[in-house]
């Protein structure tokens, strides 16, 4: 039989489980690359001895199973249109965790007859009020602050002469809906604050006067973020403030919010999220329609709530999370990792409260805190890599600004993650985003050591993230080398930065990626600079960087070793520079001396010009044979050499290429850190080695 091509798109699935995988949950969901034009797929799973354990037909390129397989070795194949993927083998471990998702009907039947009924039950309130007193004190401040502001008016950005533009309306919706309305509803539910409840009620009623099929749609022509805020937050607020409405208002609100959920459903279908899970913007939406179904089923046509829930269960019970590795990293970087691991939590926690089943049995969720320990410790100034890496206090509020460890640290540990979580929460005066999971419901038992102990280095091979620290428990007095070399290439919120690295001292950035993001996705500065190789601590070859949105333009981690004193990594970056025949980057960090050595070994079919680029928030100053970066917490002395000849050094504080050309400096009064861009241009050669010796120290 002929083979299915299985040509992966930049935002498409990796076939999984990979041949030879040992799986620690049962049953194992399967995923494969969507085939253009395929009407359905036949999926067969057999024991290695030949006994068939599953034989089914599905229209999606991922499948979750309704029964466990049991420990042992298996093989699986997918057939479509007279072709097959070919058999792949996997093994389920003897101690694999059960992972049989509940069915939609089970979830709907498990709800109590009165409100609240999806995330919290009435009998939970006294227990949670006592358990989460600190969080509720912050909610109290949020609600009091919300009462001083007017309700959000209709966002009329869609016509000339409107009171606001889309960006302003987006900001308003995050503050008025995600923050103020949710805070007031929580204050009513847990603190018996009727005035706050009425404030939440009034905002919800006002939202329902806005056309859900118009500019505030989650699937419209004007931008979706306002509609997403409504679909994300309004069902929960409706549930928590249920007794503040008369029956006519309930029917009106329920019908309106059901329309909003329908818009999200249409969005997921037309964009085919299963075929394109790398569209991270959509990954959170399955949770929104799942939660809406739990709250609004009585206001939906028969079968609709079950359809939405089946879809959400299929997403989170199969291939999700696309950007999360089994060892806990998030391929898009910390900014999106800190938020995109929270958006779906209300649905996850609602499923747990209703049935006891936890999606968080998957290895990713159990190991996630190690990613945040190494890439987002409290007080860290910058957060490489991907969109949103620049200093937190300037970026959108509520992403890295809040505790990213949260539920994961409390449930899975390690203790250092809980320590960092407490430090982050102690600094919170108000919640700015993600209030829906600020008071976790009654759920399954904690497993405080499940994540395993922390160490001074961490490799997330699945997502291609490496961290090397001198003292992971005390980042404020640690040197840190962070690096990225990923199979995920450069799609979504990732940058064209395979082999990129950063250097920090005492939580302060010495060498980091440059550029900014957040005020308008896709603006000239973001599109032409921040996402491109020119903005990274990477090589440019013949003034050209790495391609974006190309599935085959990925890096490979060949080796990583750490003996406690010296840590070393080796990357193969040949694929991300189409004009090269070979490129290996080696990072060698000696903790005892603070010396980081970066070695680029490059071969090309014909002579090329290489630019070795570094970026910093401090202006470099001459120092011996090189330069120095000096900041309050640390300094780094840098010497760059090339065996093909002496590199020519240049530096600018403008967002321009070394040879001049288009200036990508943001226009307007953008709040940004100072940034300095260093370039070493090496002589033209077909075979050369560039060596950067970077000696760092704490001050």
Secondary structure as UniProt FT lines:
FT   STRAND          2..3
FT   TURN            10..11
FT   TURN            19..20
FT   STRAND          21..26
FT   STRAND          30..31
FT   TURN            36..37
FT   STRAND          41..47
FT   TURN            48..49
FT   STRAND          52..58
FT   STRAND          62..63
FT   STRAND          72..80
FT   TURN            81..82
FT   STRAND          83..84
FT   STRAND          88..98
FT   HELIX           104..109
FT   HELIX           122..124
FT   HELIX           125..131
FT   HELIX           133..146
FT   TURN            147..148
FT   TURN            157..158
FT   TURN            160..161
FT   HELIX           166..173
FT   HELIX           174..181
FT   HELIX           182..191
FT   HELIX           194..207
FT   TURN            208..209
FT   TURN            212..216
FT   TURN            218..219
FT   HELIX           225..240
FT   HELIX           242..244
FT   HELIX           247..271
FT   TURN            272..275
FT   TURN            277..278
FT   HELIX           280..283
FT   HELIX           285..296
FT   HELIX           297..299
FT   TURN            302..303
FT   HELIX           304..316
FT   TURN            317..319
FT   TURN            322..323
FT   TURN            326..327
FT   TURN            331..332
FT   HELIX           334..340
FT   TURN            341..344
FT   HELIX           345..355
FT   HELIX           359..361
FT   HELIX           363..375
FT   TURN            378..379
FT   TURN            387..388
FT   HELIX           392..394
FT   TURN            397..398
FT   TURN            400..401
FT   HELIX           406..412
FT   HELIX           415..426
FT   TURN            436..437
FT   TURN            448..451
FT   STRAND          457..460
FT   TURN            461..464
FT   STRAND          465..469
FT   TURN            472..473
FT   HELIX           475..477
FT   STRAND          479..484
FT   TURN            487..490
FT   TURN            492..493
FT   TURN            498..499
FT   STRAND          501..505
FT   TURN            506..507
FT   STRAND          508..511
FT   TURN            521..522
FT   HELIX           524..525
FT   HELIX           526..530
FT   HELIX           533..535
FT   STRAND          539..541
FT   TURN            542..543
FT   TURN            551..552
FT   STRAND          556..562
FT   STRAND          566..572
FT   HELIX           574..576
FT   TURN            578..579
FT   STRAND          580..590
FT   TURN            591..594
FT   STRAND          595..608
FT   STRAND          610..616
FT   STRAND          621..623
FT   TURN            624..625
FT   STRAND          626..630
FT   STRAND          634..642
FT   TURN            643..644
FT   STRAND          648..652
FT   TURN            658..659
FT   STRAND          676..681
FT   STRAND          685..698
//
